[in-house]
């Protein structure tokens, strides 16, 4: 078998295509490539704006005590999800430490952290807020701020105080959806 077709094959091919004509248009080699699907640029921007707006709501006094455990789950989220979160069964993909910050600083850093985690589609993060042992009669101010903020963020489907080895009541695991 050589590179050139033999005379009999050439004759049969010419007989088979006799009376046909070439299609108009540009000739393409190889398979036709599809365009990538459009990205919803404005939908992402709108989600980020809604998240930022939801985090700007005034803070109610939560009345949380220093050693009190936090726990929250959205309606429709099974109790077993919260139980697994409390046990630390989800892999923590990122964390932020808010120790030593003012409420305004903590709020700003937490907003940025949650927006980035949501954009990166992280599933579970840890927030270290401290126990508020030096807050005096005001109680754990950063802990109250974190509790109130997380309840307002739509991307947060559940959160729970961390296991003792991960900060106990001075940290929370947050499950994002």
Backbone as a printed PyTorch tensor [residue, N CA C, xyz], in Angstrom:
tensor([[[  0.8420,  -1.1850,   0.0000],
         [  0.0000,   0.0000,   0.0000],
         [  0.8810,   1.2390,   0.0000]],

        [[  0.8370,   2.0030,  -1.0320],
         [  1.6530,   3.1960,  -1.1530],
         [  0.8620,   4.4280,  -0.7720]],

        [[  1.5040,   5.5880,  -0.9440],
         [  0.8610,   6.8510,  -0.6330],
         [ -0.1340,   7.2630,  -1.7120]],

        [[  0.0880,   6.7970,  -2.9320],
         [ -0.7990,   7.1610,  -4.0310],
         [ -1.8330,   6.0550,  -4.2450]],

        [[ -3.0910,   6.4540,  -4.4810],
         [ -4.0900,   5.4220,  -4.7460],
         [ -3.8250,   4.7830,  -6.1030]],

        [[ -4.1680,   3.5080,  -6.2020],
         [ -3.9420,   2.8790,  -7.5020],
         [ -4.9880,   3.3700,  -8.4910]],

        [[ -4.7780,   3.1060,  -9.7480],
         [ -5.6210,   3.6400, -10.8180],
         [ -7.0720,   3.1860, -10.6940]],

        [[ -7.2830,   1.9370, -10.2860],
         [ -8.6520,   1.4130, -10.1620],
         [ -9.4330,   2.1740,  -9.0890]],

        [[ -8.8010,   2.4530,  -7.9210],
         [ -9.4590,   3.1960,  -6.8400],
         [ -9.7740,   4.6190,  -7.2860]],

        [[ -8.8520,   5.2430,  -7.9850],
         [ -9.0710,   6.6100,  -8.4610],
         [-10.2430,   6.6560,  -9.4310]],

        [[-10.3020,   5.6940, -10.3410],
         [-11.3750,   5.6490, -11.3180],
         [-12.7150,   5.4590, -10.6280]],

        [[-12.7800,   4.5630,  -9.6300],
         [-14.0330,   4.3100,  -8.8990],
         [-14.4780,   5.5600,  -8.1350]],

        [[-13.5330,   6.2680,  -7.5340],
         [-13.8760,   7.4920,  -6.7990],
         [-14.4210,   8.5540,  -7.7470]],

        [[-13.7580,   8.7640,  -8.8840],
         [-14.2390,   9.7610,  -9.8490],
         [-15.6280,   9.4200, -10.3560]],

        [[-15.8910,   8.1400, -10.5870],
         [-17.2290,   7.7250, -11.0340],
         [-18.2670,   8.0040,  -9.9470]],

        [[-17.8820,   7.8070,  -8.6810],
         [-18.8270,   7.9830,  -7.5610],
         [-19.1800,   9.4510,  -7.3370]],

        [[-18.2570,  10.3510,  -7.5820],
         [-18.5080,  11.7670,  -7.3070],
         [-18.8500,  12.5630,  -8.5610]],

        [[-19.0100,  11.8710,  -9.6870],
         [-19.3330,  12.5510, -10.9410],
         [-20.6720,  13.2660, -10.7790]],

        [[-20.7490,  14.4980, -11.2160],
         [-21.9850,  15.2750, -11.1610],
         [-22.1420,  16.0660,  -9.8650]],

        [[-21.1930,  15.9850,  -8.9780],
         [-21.2710,  16.7650,  -7.7280],
         [-20.4010,  18.0060,  -7.8630]],

        [[-20.6260,  18.9590,  -6.9660],
         [-19.7920,  20.1610,  -6.9740],
         [-19.3720,  20.4730,  -5.5360]],

        [[-18.2830,  21.1870,  -5.3960],
         [-17.7420,  21.5420,  -4.0750],
         [-18.6650,  22.5530,  -3.3990]],

        [[-18.7780,  22.4700,  -2.0830],
         [-19.5740,  23.4150,  -1.3180],
         [-18.8650,  24.7560,  -1.2270]],

        [[-19.6550,  25.8150,  -1.2360],
         [-19.0760,  27.1530,  -1.0930],
         [-18.7400,  27.3920,   0.3740]],

        [[-17.7390,  28.2110,   0.6310],
         [-17.3470,  28.5210,   2.0130],
         [-15.9050,  28.1540,   2.2310]],

        [[-15.4530,  28.5130,   3.4260],
         [-14.0460,  28.2590,   3.7080],
         [-13.8320,  26.8160,   4.1300]],

        [[-12.7240,  26.2980,   3.7230],
         [-12.3930,  24.9150,   4.0600],
         [-11.7940,  24.8900,   5.4600]],

        [[-12.2510,  23.9590,   6.2760],
         [-11.7370,  23.8290,   7.6370],
         [-11.0950,  22.4690,   7.7980]],

        [[-10.0150,  22.4780,   8.5060],
         [ -9.3480,  21.2210,   8.8050],
         [ -9.6230,  20.8770,  10.2610]],

        [[ -9.9040,  19.6410,  10.5340],
         [-10.1000,  19.1940,  11.9070],
         [-11.5160,  19.4310,  12.4040]],

        [[-11.7790,  19.0190,  13.6430],
         [-13.1240,  19.1740,  14.1950],
         [-13.4440,  20.6370,  14.4820]],

        [[-14.6970,  20.9450,  14.4110],
         [-15.1490,  22.3130,  14.6600],
         [-15.1370,  22.5820,  16.1610]],

        [[-14.5360,  23.6970,  16.5640],
         [-14.4480,  24.0350,  17.9810],
         [-15.6700,  24.8290,  18.3980]],

        [[-16.1620,  24.5090,  19.5910],
         [-17.3070,  25.2360,  20.1300],
         [-16.8240,  26.3940,  20.9850]],

        [[-17.6220,  27.4270,  21.0330],
         [-17.3010,  28.5610,  21.8930],
         [-17.5330,  28.1610,  23.3430]],

        [[-16.7250,  28.6910,  24.2470],
         [-16.9790,  28.3910,  25.6680],
         [-18.2920,  29.0350,  26.0900]],

        [[-18.9590,  28.4380,  27.0670],
         [-20.2310,  29.0200,  27.5110],
         [-20.0000,  30.4070,  28.1020]],

        [[-20.9540,  31.3120,  27.9240],
         [-20.7860,  32.6630,  28.4650],
         [-20.7720,  32.6390,  29.9870]],

        [[-19.9860,  33.5200,  30.5510],
         [-19.9210,  33.6140,  32.0150],
         [-20.8230,  34.7420,  32.4750]],

        [[-21.5090,  34.4850,  33.5560],
         [-22.4570,  35.4680,  34.0850],
         [-21.7180,  36.5070,  34.9100]],

        [[-21.0570,  37.4160,  34.2380],
         [-20.2510,  38.4290,  34.9100],
         [-21.0930,  39.3010,  35.8240]],

        [[-22.2540,  39.7040,  35.3700],
         [-23.0890,  40.5820,  36.1740],
         [-23.7240,  39.8360,  37.3420]],

        [[-24.0190,  38.5530,  37.1620],
         [-24.5820,  37.7690,  38.2630],
         [-23.5730,  37.6630,  39.4020]],

        [[-22.2890,  37.4510,  39.0770],
         [-21.2540,  37.3820,  40.1240],
         [-21.1410,  38.7170,  40.8380]],

        [[-21.1400,  39.8020,  40.0780],
         [-21.0440,  41.1340,  40.6770],
         [-22.2570,  41.4100,  41.5580]],

        [[-23.4290,  40.9710,  41.1030],
         [-24.6390,  41.1860,  41.8910],
         [-24.5960,  40.3890,  43.1960]],

        [[-24.1130,  39.1380,  43.1340],
         [-23.9880,  38.3290,  44.3590],
         [-23.0240,  38.9870,  45.3440]],

        [[-21.9150,  39.5020,  44.8320],
         [-20.9340,  40.1730,  45.7030],
         [-21.5440,  41.4260,  46.3200]],

        [[-22.3370,  42.1750,  45.5490],
         [-22.9790,  43.3860,  46.0710],
         [-24.0130,  43.0420,  47.1330]],

        [[-24.7780,  41.9790,  46.9140],
         [-25.7760,  41.5530,  47.9010],
         [-25.0870,  41.1090,  49.1830]],

        [[-23.9770,  40.3780,  49.0530],
         [-23.2230,  39.9480,  50.2280],
         [-22.7090,  41.1620,  50.9990]],

        [[-22.1280,  42.1270,  50.3000],
         [-21.6130,  43.3280,  50.9670],
         [-22.7400,  44.0950,  51.6450]],

        [[-23.8770,  44.2050,  50.9890],
         [-25.0110,  44.9230,  51.5680],
         [-25.5450,  44.2020,  52.8050]],

        [[-25.5930,  42.8720,  52.7460],
         [-26.1150,  42.1150,  53.8850],
         [-25.2100,  42.2410,  55.1010]],

        [[-23.9270,  42.5070,  54.8620],
         [-22.9860,  42.6220,  55.9680],
         [-22.9600,  44.0170,  56.5750]],

        [[-23.6120,  44.9900,  55.9430],
         [-23.6400,  46.3550,  56.4450],
         [-24.7980,  46.6440,  57.3950]],

        [[-25.5880,  45.6300,  57.7340],
         [-26.7410,  45.8170,  58.6030],
         [-26.2600,  46.1110,  60.0200]],

        [[-26.9270,  46.9960,  60.7750],
         [-26.5140,  47.2760,  62.1500],
         [-26.5100,  46.0080,  63.0140]],

        [[-25.6610,  46.0020,  64.0240],
         [-25.4750,  44.8160,  64.8640],
         [-26.3930,  44.8340,  66.0730]],

        [[-27.2080,  43.8090,  66.2360],
         [-28.0090,  43.7170,  67.4540],
         [-27.1370,  43.1640,  68.5800]],

        [[-27.5160,  43.4500,  69.7840],
         [-26.8070,  42.8660,  70.9150],
         [-27.2170,  41.4040,  71.0320]],

        [[-26.2560,  40.5200,  70.8960],
         [-26.5550,  39.0970,  70.8850],
         [-26.6290,  38.5160,  72.2970]],

        [[-25.9820,  39.1540,  73.2570],
         [-26.0240,  38.6610,  74.6370],
         [-25.3660,  37.3090,  74.8160]],

        [[-24.2520,  37.0730,  74.1600],
         [-23.5570,  35.7940,  74.2480],
         [-22.5730,  35.8480,  75.4050]],

        [[-22.5200,  34.7840,  76.1530],
         [-21.5910,  34.6840,  77.2720],
         [-20.2530,  34.1400,  76.7880]],

        [[-19.2110,  34.3440,  77.6080],
         [-17.8420,  33.9810,  77.2520],
         [-17.6920,  32.5230,  76.8370]],

        [[-18.1650,  31.5900,  77.6090],
         [-17.9630,  30.1670,  77.3210],
         [-19.0850,  29.5220,  76.5450]],

        [[-20.0440,  30.3030,  76.1160],
         [-21.2150,  29.7480,  75.4390],
         [-20.8630,  29.2330,  74.0470]],

        [[-21.3710,  28.0450,  73.7230],
         [-21.1580,  27.4760,  72.3890],
         [-22.1210,  28.1030,  71.4010]],

        [[-21.6420,  28.2950,  70.1960],
         [-22.4800,  28.8170,  69.1290],
         [-22.9070,  27.6720,  68.2220]],

        [[-24.0920,  27.7790,  67.6870],
         [-24.5790,  26.7960,  66.7320],
         [-25.7370,  27.3890,  65.9550]],

        [[-25.7350,  27.1670,  64.6510],
         [-26.7790,  27.7210,  63.7990],
         [-26.8520,  26.8950,  62.5280]],

        [[-28.0620,  26.6840,  62.0430],
         [-28.2560,  26.0620,  60.7360],
         [-29.4800,  26.6800,  60.0930]],

        [[-29.4210,  26.8410,  58.8110],
         [-30.5370,  27.4040,  58.0570],
         [-31.6870,  26.4010,  58.0150]],

        [[-32.9130,  26.9020,  57.8740],
         [-34.0420,  25.9890,  57.6930],
         [-33.7870,  25.1010,  56.4690]],

        [[-34.0770,  23.8350,  56.6060],
         [-33.8510,  22.8860,  55.5190],
         [-32.5270,  22.1570,  55.6150]],

        [[-31.6170,  22.6340,  56.4640],
         [-30.3380,  21.9550,  56.6660],
         [-30.5350,  20.9370,  57.7840]],

        [[-30.1700,  19.7000,  57.5080],
         [-30.4020,  18.6350,  58.4780],
         [-29.5680,  18.8080,  59.7430]],

        [[-30.1140,  18.3340,  60.8370],
         [-29.4230,  18.3710,  62.1290],
         [-28.1090,  17.5970,  62.0690]],

        [[-28.0710,  16.5230,  61.2770],
         [-26.8370,  15.7320,  61.1700],
         [-25.6920,  16.5470,  60.5760]],

        [[-26.0010,  17.4980,  59.7010],
         [-24.9710,  18.3690,  59.1210],
         [-24.3370,  19.2060,  60.2300]],

        [[-25.1760,  19.7940,  61.0900],
         [-24.6700,  20.5930,  62.2010],
         [-23.8700,  19.7180,  63.1710]],

        [[-24.3480,  18.5130,  63.4250],
         [-23.6470,  17.5970,  64.3320],
         [-22.2580,  17.2460,  63.7720]],

        [[-22.1910,  16.9440,  62.4820],
         [-20.9000,  16.6240,  61.8490],
         [-19.9680,  17.8340,  61.8660]],

        [[-20.5360,  19.0190,  61.6620],
         [-19.7420,  20.2470,  61.7010],
         [-19.1640,  20.4490,  63.0960]],

        [[-19.9940,  20.2670,  64.1230],
         [-19.5670,  20.4340,  65.5220],
         [-18.4380,  19.4570,  65.8710]],

        [[-18.4730,  18.2500,  65.2830],
         [-17.4460,  17.2430,  65.5410],
         [-16.1640,  17.4860,  64.7440]],

        [[-16.1990,  18.4630,  63.8410],
         [-15.0170,  18.7580,  63.0330],
         [-14.8060,  17.7680,  61.9060]],

        [[-15.8790,  17.1910,  61.3850],
         [-15.7630,  16.1780,  60.3420],
         [-15.6020,  16.7610,  58.9410]],

        [[-15.7470,  18.0610,  58.8010],
         [-15.5220,  18.7000,  57.5060],
         [-14.1020,  19.2490,  57.4790]],

        [[-13.4340,  19.1450,  56.3410],
         [-12.0630,  19.6350,  56.2160],
         [-12.0890,  21.1630,  56.1050]],

        [[-11.3670,  21.8250,  57.0100],
         [-11.2770,  23.2840,  57.0030],
         [-10.3380,  23.6890,  55.8730]],

        [[-10.8540,  24.5210,  54.9410],
         [-10.0930,  24.8920,  53.7600],
         [ -9.3780,  26.2400,  53.9060]],

        [[ -9.8150,  27.0500,  54.8690],
         [ -9.1810,  28.3410,  55.1090],
         [ -9.6040,  28.8290,  56.4860]],

        [[ -8.8340,  29.7710,  57.0430],
         [ -9.2170,  30.3230,  58.3460],
         [ -8.7720,  31.7690,  58.4630]],

        [[ -9.4030,  32.4590,  59.4030],
         [ -9.0550,  33.8400,  59.7110],
         [ -9.0280,  33.9770,  61.2330]],

        [[ -8.0860,  34.7650,  61.7360],
         [ -7.9680,  35.0090,  63.1660],
         [ -8.2680,  36.4870,  63.4260]],

        [[ -9.2890,  36.7550,  64.2260],
         [ -9.7350,  38.1120,  64.4970],
         [ -9.2770,  38.6300,  65.8600]],

        [[ -8.4040,  37.8820,  66.5420],
         [ -7.9030,  38.3010,  67.8510],
         [ -7.3130,  39.7050,  67.7990]],

        [[ -7.6130,  40.4970,  68.8000],
         [ -6.9850,  41.7970,  68.9620],
         [ -7.5130,  42.8930,  68.0550]],

        [[ -8.5280,  42.6140,  67.2550],
         [ -9.0750,  43.6360,  66.3610],
         [-10.2410,  44.3580,  67.0310]],

        [[-10.4910,  45.5660,  66.5850],
         [-11.7020,  46.2620,  67.0370],
         [-12.8850,  45.6560,  66.2840]],

        [[-14.0900,  45.9830,  66.7230],
         [-15.2840,  45.4650,  66.0600],
         [-15.3160,  45.9090,  64.5990]],

        [[-14.9840,  47.1660,  64.3430],
         [-14.9990,  47.6890,  62.9710],
         [-13.9780,  46.9520,  62.1130]],

        [[-12.7720,  46.7490,  62.6320],
         [-11.7360,  46.0330,  61.8800],
         [-12.1380,  44.5840,  61.6510]],

        [[-12.6460,  43.9440,  62.7030],
         [-13.0510,  42.5400,  62.5950],
         [-14.1570,  42.3770,  61.5660]],

        [[-15.1290,  43.2800,  61.5980],
         [-16.2430,  43.2140,  60.6450],
         [-15.7330,  43.3440,  59.2140]],

        [[-14.8410,  44.2970,  58.9780],
         [-14.3070,  44.5140,  57.6260],
         [-13.5030,  43.3040,  57.1520]],

        [[-12.6430,  42.7760,  58.0150],
         [-11.8350,  41.6190,  57.6200],
         [-12.6920,  40.3830,  57.4110]],

        [[-13.7110,  40.2090,  58.2510],
         [-14.5970,  39.0620,  58.1050],
         [-15.4030,  39.1540,  56.8120]],

        [[-15.8630,  40.3510,  56.4780],
         [-16.5810,  40.5490,  55.2040],
         [-15.7070,  40.1270,  54.0290]],

        [[-14.4840,  40.6430,  54.0200],
         [-13.5660,  40.3360,  52.9250],
         [-13.2600,  38.8360,  52.8690]],

        [[-13.0530,  38.2350,  54.0280],
         [-12.7490,  36.8010,  54.0990],
         [-13.9020,  35.9710,  53.5450]],

        [[-15.1280,  36.2780,  53.9640],
         [-16.2900,  35.5180,  53.4980],
         [-16.5340,  35.7260,  52.0080]],

        [[-16.3370,  36.9450,  51.5320],
         [-16.5130,  37.2130,  50.0970],
         [-15.5000,  36.4040,  49.2820]],

        [[-14.2460,  36.3590,  49.7560],
         [-13.2200,  35.5960,  49.0480],
         [-13.5060,  34.0980,  49.1170]],

        [[-13.9010,  33.6080,  50.2890],
         [-14.2090,  32.1850,  50.4390],
         [-15.3760,  31.7850,  49.5450]],

        [[-16.3660,  32.6600,  49.4490],
         [-17.5170,  32.3900,  48.5840],
         [-17.0850,  32.3880,  47.1250]],

        [[-16.2670,  33.3610,  46.7410],
         [-15.7900,  33.4360,  45.3590],
         [-14.9440,  32.2150,  44.9970]],

        [[-14.1690,  31.7160,  45.9530],
         [-13.3230,  30.5400,  45.7180],
         [-14.0980,  29.2340,  45.8880]],

        [[-15.3560,  29.3480,  46.2420],
         [-16.2570,  28.1920,  46.4310],
         [-15.7300,  27.2130,  47.4710]],

        [[-15.2160,  27.7860,  48.5720],
         [-14.7650,  26.9540,  49.6800],
         [-15.9860,  26.4010,  50.3980]],

        [[-15.8770,  25.2190,  50.9470],
         [-17.0000,  24.5560,  51.6100],
         [-17.0090,  24.8030,  53.1200]],

        [[-15.8230,  24.7380,  53.7570],
         [-15.7590,  24.8770,  55.2120],
         [-14.5730,  25.7610,  55.5900]],

        [[-14.8260,  26.7480,  56.4510],
         [-13.7760,  27.6480,  56.9250],
         [-13.8650,  27.7480,  58.4490]],

        [[-12.7690,  28.2100,  59.0590],
         [-12.7530,  28.4090,  60.5120],
         [-12.4890,  29.8780,  60.7920]],

        [[-13.2540,  30.4150,  61.7300],
         [-13.0780,  31.8020,  62.1600],
         [-12.7050,  31.7720,  63.6350]],

        [[-11.5260,  32.2960,  63.9480],
         [-11.0740,  32.3730,  65.3380],
         [-11.4190,  33.7820,  65.8250]],

        [[-12.3400,  33.8550,  66.7820],
         [-12.7970,  35.1530,  67.2910],
         [-12.3710,  35.4120,  68.7160]],

        [[-11.9010,  34.4050,  69.4050],
         [-11.5140,  34.5460,  70.8030],
         [-12.7080,  34.3540,  71.7200]],

        [[-12.4170,  34.2590,  73.0100],
         [-13.4810,  34.0150,  73.9920],
         [-13.9470,  35.2840,  74.6780]],

        [[-13.2730,  36.3850,  74.4560],
         [-13.6880,  37.6440,  75.0500],
         [-13.3810,  37.7490,  76.5320]],

        [[-12.3310,  37.0900,  76.9710],
         [-11.9910,  37.0930,  78.3960],
         [-11.5610,  38.4740,  78.8880]],

        [[-11.0460,  39.3360,  77.9980],
         [-10.6030,  40.6690,  78.4010],
         [-11.6090,  41.7500,  78.0290]],

        [[-12.8230,  41.3520,  77.6770],
         [-13.8280,  42.3340,  77.2520],
         [-14.6030,  42.9370,  78.4160]],

        [[-14.3870,  42.4300,  79.6060],
         [-15.0720,  42.9680,  80.7850],
         [-16.5540,  42.6520,  80.7620]],

        [[-17.3690,  43.6130,  81.2390],
         [-18.8080,  43.3810,  81.3450],
         [-19.5150,  43.3590,  79.9980]],

        [[-18.8710,  43.8830,  78.9830],
         [-19.4920,  43.8800,  77.6580],
         [-19.6290,  42.4790,  77.0990]],

        [[-18.8470,  41.5510,  77.6350],
         [-18.8680,  40.1840,  77.1110],
         [-17.9920,  40.0780,  75.8680]],

        [[-18.0340,  38.9490,  75.2100],
         [-17.1860,  38.7160,  74.0370],
         [-17.7060,  39.4690,  72.8080]],

        [[-17.2150,  40.6710,  72.6110],
         [-17.7310,  41.5690,  71.5760],
         [-17.5030,  41.0100,  70.1690]],

        [[-16.3010,  40.5300,  69.8770],
         [-16.0090,  40.0030,  68.5390],
         [-16.8360,  38.7350,  68.3010]],

        [[-16.9780,  37.9230,  69.3220],
         [-17.7770,  36.7010,  69.2030],
         [-19.2310,  37.0460,  68.8610]],

        [[-19.7750,  38.0680,  69.5130],
         [-21.1430,  38.5090,  69.2210],
         [-21.2470,  39.0370,  67.7910]],

        [[-20.2370,  39.7750,  67.3730],
         [-20.2090,  40.3220,  66.0200],
         [-20.1900,  39.1990,  64.9850]],

        [[-19.3220,  38.2120,  65.1990],
         [-19.2190,  37.0730,  64.2820],
         [-20.5430,  36.3220,  64.2280]],

        [[-21.1420,  36.0560,  65.3850],
         [-22.4170,  35.3470,  65.4560],
         [-23.4980,  36.0740,  64.6480]],

        [[-23.6280,  37.3750,  64.8600],
         [-24.6590,  38.1470,  64.1680],
         [-24.3880,  38.2210,  62.6700]],

        [[-23.1330,  38.4330,  62.2930],
         [-22.7990,  38.5610,  60.8800],
         [-23.0430,  37.2550,  60.1290]],

        [[-22.6110,  36.1400,  60.6970],
         [-22.7630,  34.8580,  60.0140],
         [-24.2370,  34.4960,  59.7900]],

        [[-25.1030,  34.8830,  60.7140],
         [-26.5330,  34.6020,  60.5490],
         [-27.1400,  35.3960,  59.3940]],

        [[-26.5120,  36.5170,  59.0330],
         [-27.0350,  37.3810,  57.9650],
         [-26.5140,  37.0300,  56.5800]],

        [[-25.4130,  36.3270,  56.5110],
         [-24.8040,  36.0150,  55.2170],
         [-25.5090,  34.8040,  54.6130]],

        [[-26.1090,  35.0020,  53.4560],
         [-26.8730,  33.9350,  52.8090],
         [-26.0430,  32.7250,  52.4270]],

        [[-24.7420,  32.9060,  52.1630],
         [-23.8760,  31.7950,  51.7750],
         [-23.5760,  30.8610,  52.9420]],

        [[-23.8040,  31.3170,  54.1770],
         [-23.5490,  30.4980,  55.3680],
         [-24.7600,  29.6060,  55.5960]],

        [[-24.5480,  28.2840,  55.4930],
         [-25.6760,  27.3850,  55.7160],
         [-25.6910,  26.8230,  57.1360]],

        [[-24.5270,  26.8420,  57.8030],
         [-24.4700,  26.3990,  59.1990],
         [-23.1370,  26.8520,  59.7980]],

        [[-23.1430,  27.0240,  61.1340],
         [-21.8840,  27.2460,  61.8400],
         [-22.0100,  26.7030,  63.2490]],

        [[-20.8520,  26.3640,  63.8100],
         [-20.8230,  25.7610,  65.1400],
         [-19.4910,  26.0690,  65.8080]],

        [[-19.5170,  26.1570,  67.1400],
         [-18.2610,  26.3150,  67.8750],
         [-17.3450,  25.1520,  67.5260]],

        [[-16.0560,  25.4420,  67.5060],
         [-15.0610,  24.4550,  67.0980],
         [-14.7890,  23.4470,  68.2080]],

        [[-14.1040,  22.3640,  67.8270],
         [-13.6360,  21.3920,  68.8230],
         [-12.5790,  22.0720,  69.6830]],

        [[-12.3430,  21.5510,  70.8640],
         [-11.3990,  22.1440,  71.8040],
         [-10.0170,  22.3220,  71.1750]],

        [[ -9.5490,  21.3390,  70.3930],
         [ -8.2180,  21.4270,  69.7800],
         [ -8.1380,  22.5200,  68.7200]],

        [[ -9.2670,  22.9800,  68.2040],
         [ -9.3010,  24.0150,  67.1760],
         [ -9.7510,  25.3680,  67.7070]],

        [[ -9.8230,  25.5220,  69.0310],
         [-10.1830,  26.8140,  69.6010],
         [-11.4160,  26.7950,  70.4780]],

        [[-12.1410,  25.6880,  70.5070],
         [-13.3270,  25.5720,  71.3720],
         [-14.3180,  26.6900,  71.1430]],

        [[-14.7940,  27.2920,  72.2340],
         [-15.7930,  28.3630,  72.1230],
         [-15.1810,  29.6910,  71.6630]],

        [[-13.8860,  29.6800,  71.3560],
         [-13.2280,  30.8720,  70.8230],
         [-13.0720,  30.8350,  69.3080]],

        [[-13.7050,  29.8450,  68.6700],
         [-13.6410,  29.7230,  67.2150],
         [-14.9070,  29.0400,  66.7130]],

        [[-15.1990,  29.2420,  65.4420],
         [-16.3570,  28.5660,  64.8330],
         [-15.9480,  27.9510,  63.5020]],

        [[-16.5560,  26.7940,  63.2110],
         [-16.4870,  26.2040,  61.8850],
         [-17.6780,  26.7540,  61.1230]],

        [[-17.4820,  27.1460,  59.8920],
         [-18.5530,  27.7120,  59.0750],
         [-18.6780,  26.8840,  57.8020]],

        [[-19.8850,  26.4270,  57.5310],
         [-20.1810,  25.6550,  56.3210],
         [-20.8300,  26.5840,  55.3150]],

        [[-20.2210,  26.6940,  54.1460],
         [-20.7210,  27.5860,  53.0950],
         [-21.3910,  26.7690,  52.0030]],

        [[-22.4260,  27.3450,  51.4200],
         [-23.1590,  26.6190,  50.3730],
         [-23.1690,  27.3370,  49.0730]]])
